[in-house]
């Protein structure tokens, strides 16, 4: 009986969330962006999330010129759907509204080569590539095992080694990309403007002033302070309440 009740409540909650989502979409079409935000936020408060929900919420904030919430929700959408080109494009438009122009420090040497390779796909994309290559490896093995002609055996034999190398490379790339993604702690500045300090205290010297919408990466935390790094490698301490972590 309890299981039936839980199932009923689950279906009821899903139905409510779907209705709120559709109502939010209708309000967006009518350009009632704040009301649409209220509907989308109510879904998040119920514990449900999706890339579509964050994307629509970000679009509403973008229409209201609320830079930080727009960028934050686009980033949240990308976490759930990292290869979506529409989310990526809208995020770029939102980032153009920010005041700070923080240039990314380019990677060099082996680090650049490794990053460019592994960044080709998200780690789940590399996992799919690995599965495909594993099946292809088995197909070549079967071809080698059952072929009677020497020429075919040689082709399948060398093909197995080549595919095996690609399989190993894709597995390593997937592991590296997953580790890199999980170790990152990105956040968005929500304060209109704030200073990065060289120490975690209000009286410390300011390193640089940053504004809302700027993306930072959290390195460590002490009390109500967080040590963050900008994409140009500038580091400093920022008050916890000035930023909102993406994941």
NORQUIFEN-V923039 format. One line per field, one symbol per residue. ss: DSSP state (H for helix, E for strand, - for the rest). phi: phi as a letter, one per 20 degrees, with the letter a starting at -180 (. if undefined). A space follows every 50 residues. Layout:
ss = ???
phi = ???
This chain:
ss = -HHHHHHHHHHHHHHHHHHHHHHHHHHHH---HHHHHHHHHHHHH----- HHHHHHHHHHHHH---HHHHHHHHHHHHHH----HHHHHHHHHHH----- --------HHHHHHHHHH----HHHHHHHHHHHHHHHHHHHHHHHH---H HHHHHHHHHHHHHHHHHHHHHHHHHHHHHHHHH--EEEE---EEEEE--- -----EEEEEE---EEEEEEEE--EEEEE-----EEEEEHHHEEE--
phi = .ffffffffffffffffffffffffffffemeffffggfffffffendba fffffffffffffelefffffgfffffffebfdffffgffffffffefef deefffecmffffffffffgcffffffffffffffffffffffffefdef ffffffffffffffffffffffffffffffffffcfbdfdfgbbdedebf bfefffeadccgnfeccfdaccldcceccefemfcadcfgfeccffb
